[in-house]
Each structure stands twice: as C-alpha cells, then as structure tokens.
Amino acid sequence: MPANATQILLVEDNPADARLVQHLLSEVDAGRFRVTLARSLGEALVKISHTIFDAILVDLSLPDSFGLDTLRQISLASSSVPIIVLSAVHDETFQLETAAAGAEDYLVKGHGDGNDIARVIRYATERKRATETYGRRERLLAEAERTAHIGNWVWDLARGECQWSDGVYRIFGYEPHAFPPTYERFLDCIFEGDRSRVAESIEAAQRGQRSYALEHRVLRPDGTVRVVHNRGEIEFDNSGKPQRLLGILKDLTERVRAEQVLHATEERLRLVVDAVAEGIFGVDLDGICTFANPACVRMLGYASEAALVGQRIHDLAHHTRRDGSSCPAEECPIYATYITGDECHVDDDIMWRKDGTSFDVEYRTSPLRVNGKLSGAVTIFADITERRLVQEALAESEQRFRGAFETAAHGMALVSTEGRFVKVNQSLCNIVGYSPDELMATNFQTITHKDDLERDLDSVHKLLRGEIDRYQMEKRYWHKDGHLVWILLSVSLVRDSDGQPVHFVSQIQDITARKQAEEALRQTRDELEQRVVQRTTHLEQANRWLEEEIARRERTEETLRRERDFSSALLDTLGALVVVLDADARIVRFNRACEQATGYTFGEVRGRVFSDFLLDPSEKSAVNATFRSLRAGHFPNKYDNFWVAKNGDKRLISWSNTALIDELGVVEHVIATGIDITEKRKMEELEHQHLAELAHVSRLSVMGEMATEIAHELNQPLSSIVNYGNACRRLLKSSNPDADDVDVALHGVIEQAQRAAEIIRRLRSFLAKGDSRRSTADINELVREVCKLADADIRAHRTRLTLRLGTGLPLVRVDIILIEQVILNLVRNAIDAMAEVAGGRRELRIDTARAAGNRIQVDVTDTGPGIGPDVVQRLFEPFFTTKQSGIGMGLAICRSIVEGHGGQLWVTPDHIGGASFHFTLPVQTENLT
Amino acid sequence: MSADEAATIFIVDDDAAIRDSLQLLLKSAGLNVVCYESAELFLEAYDTELRGCLVLDVRMPGMSGLELQRALNERNSQLPVIIMTGHGDVPMAVDAMKAGATDFIEKPFSDEDLLTRLQSSIERQQRQLAEHANDIELLQRLSLLTPREREVMDLLAEGKLNKVVAAELDISPRTVEVHRARIMEKLRVKSLADIVRVSLMIS
C-alpha cells in the first residue's frame, strides 16, 4: 500500500453493497484507495475518532441512525472531511438537502463504476480543501479586521448588492450580519452632518475619480459617535462603466480621542502656567530660555515672552549675588540642575530686573527629560520681598512681646496645648514659688487644686475647639511651700496661620488677699443672714401658732355646732322617746317620737311640768317619787308607766332614766329615754290569752280523758247517798226505829252530797277558762288540790300516792289554774305509765322543795317503765304521744305554761326505774310594775 | 227475811262512806255486818268457818278484789262473793265472775236489789254447806268399808250384776249380796243408785 493512499471510510450496513464499492474502488488504481468499513453510525464515529480519513462514503440508512441525522452526526464528528452520500434512490430534492446538511456529493448505488466513484471522491476532496482554505482565509481576515478596527465592504454596482465584512457592522455598532447590507443602510449609519459629504465623494469616484478617501463621523445606534476613515476604489469594466466599489472603513475614534485629550491637556497646562503668580521658565541644555510664563515676564520686567526666549536667563536675571558679587553660570544652582539632573531648591536668592532693580526670590528647579534624556530644566520662582518684610516685622513683634512678657507685673506663661509651661515670667514664679526651670519642667494640671482642675480643663478644651476665644477663671495653685494661692487666670489661644493651636497665653494674677477679704465679708454676711433667718423663723412660727389656734377655735365651734345638729337630728330620728327635764321637772327637750306618741308639739309642752298633764292620775304619785329619786342622784332607773296623749289615748312607755350633773355634782337635767310598749303589751296579752285558750282546750281534753274516772268518782258519793237514804226508810219502817241511826244516815246523805258537789266544783274550777291572772299561791296547796282532782284516777289504777311537800316554802306568783293543769298532766302521765306495768308496784311520788336561784321545784316521780332515749327527745313535741288515745298536747303546753311563768320543765328518765318530771317556778319577789 | 244468826255480811271497800252507808242499810234490814277497809285486812280475819256473804268493791288500791277472790279460792272458800262495780266496770265484772264470784251489783243500787242477792247467796251457801257436810259424812262412812267391800262397791257402781261381780272377785254371788247389804248399811243409802252416786262423788 503506498504511503499516501487515500483513506476512505465506508459506512454501509448492507454487506453486498459494501463489497461492491470496495471492489469498484480496488479496480481503480489498486492500492490508491484504502477502504475502512463501518457497519453502523456508532462504529463509524469510533473509527472517525481514531483515524483521519480523506473521505467518508455513507449510506444514510443505518441500523442505528437514519437519513440526514446520520449525515449531520458524521459531519459534526469530522467537519473537515468530505462526506459523500450513498443512496439507493436518485432524488434531486433529497440531494439538495444532503448538500445543505454538509454532504459534498451524492452517489446513486449501482450507477457508475469505480472511476466514477474515484472521481467523485477526488472532486469532493478538492472541494472540501478549497472550502476549508477559503474559510480559513475568511476567518483570518475577519480577525485582522477586528483587531485593527477595520471593515471592508463591496458594492456590486451592476447588481446593486452590497457585502459588508463583520468589521463594518462592528464599526457601525451592530452585531455582524444584523441586517442585510445595502448602500442606503451604509449611508444611514453615517453621522447626519457628514452624510452628504461622503455620498458626494463616492459619487465622484464613480464618475471618474476612481478613488476617494475622507474622514467622517458615524452615529452608532447606542448614540455614541465614532470617527472613521473611509477609503474606496471603483473597478471599471472595459467600457469604463463602474462595476464594483471596494471600500475599507477604519475606526479612528481612539486615536482621535487620544489626540483630543492631548490637546486638551496641553491647553490646560498652558492655562495653568500662564495663570500662576510664580514665574516659570524653561531652559535647554545650553541655558537658553525655551519658554517663559507671563508672571516670569512681568516679574523680570520684560515686555513679552519673545524677549526672553532664545536668551540666556542666567545672564539676564541671575548674574549677581545679593552681596553684589557676581555669580557665574557654572556656580548657579539652576545650571547645576540641567547638568546634573538633580532638583534644587533655594529659598533666599536675588534676581535682577530688566531695569536693574532686584528682588528677593525663592526658586525651585526641576530637570526636563525627553525619552529619559536630559533636555533642559524648568524653574519656578517667587518674589519673597513681602514675605521678608513680614518676617522682620514678626521678629520685631516677638521681641516686643518678649519684653512685655518678662517685665509684666502679673504672672504670665506660655503654655503648650498639653498644658506644659513653655515660657514663664518671674512674676509667675514669685506667685507659685517655683523657679522658671522647675515650672517649665511641669504642667499647670500638676499645680492646680483638684477641685478647680475640671473647670479649667473644660475651658481649655473649648478654647482649643474654638468655641471660645478666651476665658477667665478664679482658681487655686499649690505653692511650692504647700499652701494654696488664689489666682485669677486669663487664658487666650495663639493659632498659626492655618488656624492650628500653637500655645496658650496665660495671665495669672495673685488674688489671695482679695479672696481672704471676700471670705471675711461673706462670713459676716452669712452670720447676718443667719440671724435674720432665725428671726424670721421665730416670727413665722409664732404666726403659725396663732393661725393654728384660730383654726382650732373655729373647728371646735364647728364641732360643737355639728354635735348640736347631730344630737338634734339623732333625737328626732330616734324611734325612742326622749324627754329632758330640768331640776323642776319642766320639759326642756321633747323629741319627735314624743310628739308623735302624744300629739303635743315641743312648742306646746316646753317649760311645762310634765307630771301635770302627761301622767295618768293613778300613777302620778309613783312617777313623781321616781323623779325625785332621780333628782337626788339615784340613777339609772327603769320603770313603766302610762302617758296620756293629747286626745286622751293612753300609751304604755317603758322608761330608762338618767341624769346630767354639773361639776358640783348637782343634777342639772333628767334624761328619760322611753320605748312605747303599748303595742307590745297588747301583743303579750294576746299571746297570753292565746296560751290560756290553748291550755283551756287542753284541760277540756284532759277532762274528757278523765271522764270515766270522774264519773266513777261521782258515783261513789251518789251510791252512798242511795244507801243512806234506803237505810233511813228501812229504819223508819221498822217497829222501833233508832233515831240515832236515822240521824247518822241523814248526816251521811248530806255529807256525801256535799262531797259530790265538791268534786263538781273542783272540776268546774279546773275547766274554767279563767282570767289569766297571776296570784300568790302556796305550791303545796296546788299539789294537794290536784291530788283531789286525780283521786279517783289514782285509786282506779291502784296507785300508791306519796307526797313529800317541803315546809316553809316561799310563795309563788302564778296562774293557779294553769299550774294545776301542769301538775295534773304530770300525775296522769305517771299513772298511765305505771298502768303498763302489770304486776309491779305502782308508786307515785310528788316532791316540792326550794331550788337554786330563788326558785321552787316540783318533782313528779313514778315507778313506770321509764322513758327511752328516743322518746325523751321528742317528749315535749306537740302532737307527740305514746298513748293509744290522746292527742299529745299535754307536755308541750305544760312546758309552755311553765316557761311562761319563768320556770323550766324537764324530765329525768330512768330515775331508779321509772321517770321523774321536774319543773321550777320563780319565787315571788318585789316587782316595781 | 229470816235472820240466820250464823250468817254475817262482810263488806270490803276502801271508801268509808260506802262502808258506813252499807252497814247502816244492812243493819236496818236486820243483818249482821262486818266491814273491812282493805282486802288484806279481810284475809287476815278469814277462816273457813265463816258463814254469810262477802260484798266486795271491785276497784281497790293495794290488793284488788280479783286478787282477793283468787286468794279465797286457794283456801277453798265457800263464802259467796258479791262484787260491787262502778260505771263502766264490765271487763272487771267479767273477770270477777270467772274467778268465781257469785253475783255482781252495779252502783248505785237499790236496797231491795242488794238484799235479794244476799239472800240467795246465803241460801246457796247453806245448801252447799249442807251438801258438803253430807259429802263429808259420806266420806267418813266410806272409810268404814273394808277393802273387799270397797271392791264390790266399785264393781257394783259400774252396773255389774251381782253374779258378775261374784265371778270377777271369785266369790259366790251370795257373798256379793252380803257385801252389798253391808255397804248400804254403812253408807246409809237405800238403793243401788245411791251407791253409784257416792262412787261418783268420790271419784
């Protein structure tokens, strides 16, 4: 195989077709074509990556790819290798498509022999190479254009078509190929003001000039302006007709800009140089003036720059020293500069004017270099004559100041901004006792009393900040000896020409003496003030006491007034009757309750003796006696009596009385407070009545229960009467009647009849409603009476009755019927209780005796079964009964009666087998009703 | 009214007036009267020889009328008892009758009423006493019988014929006849019926 064999990649999956192609190619110049076979796209791509082929033959229908996509993929993978499509079909449209997709040529399978294939391959290869080369050139050109900001364009005048390179688009400010290029668009991109000029130039070239070149501006779409150099040539045909215009655009903007900047800078520089007050001149290496600014010209006294340029400056202006000695150029520092290349600065020299006068100068010289080589020097100088004068004046002033400073009577100091004593005068040293050196080694903070330091520093800072321009204060310094010195300090701040603080100037005045005098004065004044204050305080105090006294008096009066009003109101609002009598029983106060109760107004009764008209005649003497007792000082006392109202009504008042005595113990007034108990009394009586009725009803019912016994009891005397009567008749009928017997019989009749009557009488008495009147009675009598009443009952129940009645018992004040009822009830209960005991003994015992607390006690004891605890509790309940028949009112009423008398009724059950009922009654005492 | 000197009326009542009035009344009727104010006192004085009638108040404290009756019954008292009741004492009266009271009378009562009852009570007692005496005598005579006679009597009293008795006792009928005659003689009875009666009495 020859070394330069053409490498062919055949991408064909059909083995027959592949073999055919290979065969055909091998027929042509054996060995010229080296065919590699790939049966799929994937295989093809792999092979492409390994080997650089000269051409690729590809069947577009592959197992793993189809149609144009195959083509594209291969084209992508080997962009510089010509691709020839193998197709089974001859399809022109498809051919075009393949060409557009990157195929160089198109072969129909089965058409053509090996030579044809070889030719196609060769042409395809050639074409590819040419295209590649062209493409490369194009790219290079574009690159060159871009770098040089150049664009080229071609205007085909015959066809009217334009072609612009990328550079042209860029210069115009567009993206390459942003729009189709035309001449009109070309002109549009040109700055309006220059457009006509450009168009004319191009037309002129077309007419015969052949070429044109001009600079003009271009307006970019972003609004920026560019400057371009536009050059072109016209190609003519044989007849002299313009065919084509070949143009080149070059963007000059950068360069133009740079020139502009340079120009502007030069201009500015010139302005500065011309404007400065200092003189500036330049010299070359020979010392010849190259330029001079107006200030230099003026200061040296010449007419214009021209007068100086070309001359030797040194000879003109810098030839002689101040002292008059001449100065050769070689010794001139300026000269040195453009020789050595070093800068120099001289601040005290002299220059000479044209007219021969001189002036003091300060100057600076710098070397000039061009491309690193010395080419001359530039000097700037200033007239310092004035400055010199000022300096001299300043020195003089300082001198004067120093003198003043030293000789001042007061202490003076120059103090640094940190507070150090920079310069001190002797006076100050005398004040504080330090030597100048000692003082200058310290600062004012050290010798200032600590209490004054803050104030001082505060002012210092204000001064430094410029808030104040001076301050003055009294402060203390510590003398070297250790005692304090009072000084008056005045401070101002010296600033330099920049306004920066330089140092303080302090003036110190010894004011110790003055201070002491002030202190003495102050003390005196204080003392005086003190005394005045004291005096004032005393006066104020006295005033206050006086006011308080007055206030107190007023308050007391007010209180009294209020008390009076209060007591009046109180008296009037009281429900109780309040009447105040004087020592003669005359009415002094008579409250509203009294008015309401009696119908008299205070006005009607005032001053009248109360007993004359308010009392019931029956009570008058008793009440008066009480009044006299009160007046004699026996109080408090209580009693009840009637008041007779204006209309004659009687009100029962319960009084509680007291008296007011004066400081000698004599009764001034009698105060009686009463409550109208008329209603209450009525209520009490009603209640009593009610109770009495209830008791009566109870008695009736008791009697009802006792009916049998009563009947039986009556039966006895009646039976006896019948017997006696019959006996009488028999005796009288007999032959010899015994008169005595008859008498006995009749006597018996009478006696028994009386007995019966007595029973009935007792009964009636017991049953009577009776007035609820209390009367004095002997309890034993009551007991006996009850026993007679219950006699039949007792005997009927075969009960043994025992009476143990105390002797010498005091009397009681009771409602006899009611108490008898109580005793009878207890007796009957006892009998009934024992009746339940079948075979046992039936003993009823009644005891009377004195009891504690000034009372009488009655005990009714039986030998019955006793009372169980559950019954005891309920015993005194109304309607509670253990009896078969019986309404059970007895004990409740008994208790009510006993308690109504002020006594108590209770039971002690199981009193040695049985029950014992007890009740007490108060003994009659003296009552003041 | 025939006054029997042996008959005394005993009055037991706690009410003095009742005692006195009754005493006067009965005396006026010619009777002997003795009063006791309590049952206990009467009991102390009691003996079986008392003849007459007891008039007893049914309501008394201490020993009641009923208790006295029971006490008397224990003593086999033959004394007739008339109880005096008050108004509404019916239950007491019933108890008293059950306890052997002869009669009762309700206060106040007429004298005729009382005397009549007393009479009949006394007569009854006499009769009873007579009977009792007879019976006593009879018993005495009975003790005179020999054991054999006693046997014969018992059998005869059963209604057995002589020969049956003879057969049972293994004696001759003749002997039985002999015994029978002796029995009647000793007992002083006249007929077989009387023998039966005596037999019944002693059983």
Interface residues (C-beta under 8 A of the other chain):
Chain A: T708 A711 H712 N715 Q716 P717 L718 S719 S720 I721 V722 N723 Y724 N726 A727 R729 R730 L731 S734 D741 V744 A745 G748 E751 Q752 R755 I794 R795 A796 R798 T799 R800
Chain B: D14 D15 A17 I18 D20 S21 L22 L24 L25 K27 S28 A29 R59 M60 P61 G62 S64 G86 H87 G88 K107 P108 F109 S110 D111
